[in-house]
């Protein structure tokens, strides 16, 4: 009898040891979802060319390219918020033909760009307290040329004259210096992520991880009451791999007015440029991309931010 009990004890101990050794699965979103851009694993890439896509099938891309030509399905592990909903990573790519024509006629020769649009500019993501989530990782076979400035993820205002915020990389152009100071951001290390506010102030930087997933959340408060402030604000959350999101900035005053769209992709700016949009140098033979996952927007009322230090508050 003693031997049986001992064997049972050892079996339980072994099970507990194994359970502790297995990493916890990624946290799925627990807050109300406003917009969901996560792609089920069985989705054919041709879906991105149709209204069945969660993203706008028409914008923003080269005139003669389809999304099914632009989007790739990389062979990497799912991101933090993809695995439990059976979603897959996607890669947005650019090449020499990634020339967008604004209004169908004004070709933006300065840029090479492809940006997936989530939302229509007047949807519920433009009200209340919302957190914009995405995960991003690098493709060693489609590296960015960080001597250029890139916008990878941004919230573009409906008048197309500014962004409420953006995630940038590379060497920032002098034309993109902060709007309310005489300072310059061109000296920032090209290997850093830079998050910019509406006035192009750099509110956070972090070293780009070349080998794994990085998770971001941008909290936009349209109600002007986040943490008892009286102005509209943004706040940045960040983590790596499957770790919980952590706040890496405080709530920062920001002009969130004007509505806009959540854009995820690659916008490569030129060097040697005056207008930025319509002129400048882009090398030939471009084949670059960024891998994305965990794209969604949630309602962050009542301190609700999925997969973060605040999730336990709900």
N, C-alpha and C positions, 0 to 999 in steps of 0.2 A: 504493500500500500504506500509506504514511504517513497519507494522508487517511482511509482506512478505519479504521486504528487510532485516529486522533484522534476520528473520529465515534463509535467504540465506547466510547472513554473518556468522551466527553461524555454518551453515553446512560446509562452506569453512574452518572456523577456526578449526572445529573438524577434518576435513580431513587432514589439514596441521599438526595438532598435532599428528594424528595417523601416518602420513608419517614420521615425525621426530622420532617417537618412534620405528619404525621398522628398525632394523640394515640393513645397505647396504649389498647387496649380494656380495660374494667374487669376486675379480677381476679375469677375465679370462686372459690368456696370450695374449699379444698384439704384441709380437715380433715374428719374423719368427722362426718356430719350426724346429729343426734339427732332433731330435729323440723324440718320444712320447711313454711313458710307462704307460699312464693312461688307465685303464681298464673299458670299458663300462659296465653298470650295468647288462645287460642281458648276459654277457659272462659266459659260463659254465666253471667250474674250469678245466675240461679236456682239454681246449684250451691251457693251459700252457705246455702240453705234445706234442704239435704239432708246425709246422712251422707257424701257424696262430698267435701264440703268438708274442708280440713285443720283448720278451726276448728269449735268446737262450734256446731251450728245453732240451739240453744235459747237460748244465753246470749251476752252480757248486754245486753239491749235493752228497749225499750218493749214493754209487754204486747201491744199490738195492731199491732205493726210486724213485718215480716219483714226478714230480712237483704237480700233482693233489693230492698227499698224503701230500705234504709239505705246500702248499698254503691253507689258510683258508679265508673265507669271514666273517670278524667280523661285529657285529651289532653296528656300531658307525656312527656318522654323517660324511658326506663327508668332506674332507679337503679343504683348501683354493682354490686350483685350480681344484678340481674335480667336484663341484656341477654344474657349468654352462655348462660343457661338458657331463653331465649325466654319470660321471665315479664313480666307487666305490672304497673304501679302500680295501687293501689286507693285509694279515698277512703272514710273512715268519716265519716258525717254525723250531726248531731243536730238536732232541732227541738222544738217545744213538746210533742210527743207522746212524747218520749224519756224516759218514766217507767218505771223498772224496779221490779217488785214482788218483794222478797225473799221466798222461800217461796211466791210466788204470791199473797200477800195483803198484805204490808207494803209499801205503795207508798212509794218514796223520793222524796217531793215536793221535797226540797231539791235533788236532782240532776237534771241532764239528761245522760243517758249512753247510750253504745253502745260496747261493748268486745268485740272478737274474742278468744276464748280459744284458745290453742294449748297442748295438753297437758291431762292430766286430774288433775294434782295429785300423782300417785304414779308418773309415768313417769320414764324415765332422765335427763330434764333436771334432776331433783332430786338427783342423785348426782354424785360425781366433780368434775371441773373443767370447767365449761361456760361458753361465751360466748354471750350472747343478742344477736343482731344485728337491727337495723332501720335503715331510712333513712326520713326524714321531710321533707316540704316543705309550704309554705303554699299555700292556694288563695285568690287575691285576691278571688274572688267569694263565698267563705264564710269570712270573717275571724273569728278569735276575738275576743271582747270581753275584753281583758286587765285590765279592772277586776275580773274574777272570777279565782278560782284554778282551774286545770285540772290534771288528771292525764291524760297522753296515753299513756304506756307504763309498765307497772308489773308487778311480780311479787308477786301477792297470796297471803299465807299461807293454808293450808288452813282455818284457824279463822276467816278473814275479819276478824280483829281488827287486823291490821297488814299492811304490805307489807315484804318484805325490801329493796326499793328501788323508786324511782319517778322518772319524768321529769315535772316539773311546769313550769307557766308561769303568768304573770299575778301578781296580788297574793295572796300566801299568807295564809291565815286565821290569826288568833291561836290558834285551836283546834289548829292544826297546828304549833305551835312545838316545838322540840326537847324530848324527854321527860325528859332527864336534866340540863337546865340551866334557868336562869331567863331565858335569852335569847329574843329574838323574831326572826323572819325576815320580818315584815310589811313592813319597810322596803326590802327588796330590789327593784331595778328590775323593773317588770312585764314589760319587754321581754327579760328574760333567761330562758334555760332554767335550771332548777334540778334537780339530781339529789340526791335525798334517800336517806339510809340508813334502816335499820329504826327508829332512834330519832328520825327526822325531822331529823337534822343535814344541812345542805346541804353536800355534799362536792365539788360542782363547779357552776360557772355559766358560761354563754356566751351571747352575743347571738344572738337568733333571726334567722336569715337569711330574709328575706321573699321571696327570688327563686329559690332553688335548693335542691338536695338537701343534706341534712346526714345524716351516717352515724354511728351509735352502736354501740358494743359494750360490754356489761357482763359482765365475767368474774366468775363466782361460783365460789369454791373451797369445796367441801364436804369435801374431804379434809384440809384444814388443813396443806397442805405446799407451797402455791404460794410460790416463791422462799424456801423454807426457813423459813416462818413456822409458828407452832404454834397459830394461831387461824384460824377461818373468816374469809374476806375477800371483798371485792369490789374491782374496779378498773374505771375508766372509760376507754374509748377513743373517739376522735372524729376526724372529718375532714369536709371539704366536697367536693361534686361527686364526682369519680372519684379523688381523692387517697387514698393509703394511710392507714389508721387509725393514729393515734398515741396513745400513752398520755398522758392528761391528768391522771391522778392516780396516786399510788403504790398499792400494795395496802393497803387500809384494813380494819381489823378490823370485822366485822359479824356479827350473828346470822343465819345462813342456815338455821336449823333450822325444822322444821315443814312442809316441803314447800310447794307452791303452784303457781300457774298464771301463765303469761306472757300478759298482757292488753294489747291494742293497740287504741287507739280514741280516744274523747273522753269524759272525765268532767268536766262543768262543775259546779263547786260554787257555792252561793248566796252572796250577800252578806246582811247584816243577819240573821244566823242565830245560833241557840243550839245546836241539836243537829247542824247541818251536813247530816245525812242527811235529816231529816224536815221541816225548816222553812227559811224564808228567802226572799229575793227572787230571782226570775228574770224578766227582761223578756220581754214577749210578742214573737212574730214571730221566734224563733230560727231561723237557717239557717246553720249553721257546720260546718266539717269540717277534717280533716287527711288529707293524702295520704301513703301508705305504700308502701314497697317493700323488697325484700331482707330479708324476715322469716325468720329461721331460728335454730336453736340447734345448736351444734356441740360436739364433744368437744375441749377445749383442753389435754388432757394433753400432755406433752412440748413445752410452750411453743407450741402450735399455735393461732394466731388468724388466720383468713382475711383476706387483704387488708390486713395490718398490717405494722408493722416487725418482727414476730416470725415472719411466715410463712416467711421464708427459713431458719428454724431446723429445719423439719420435713424 
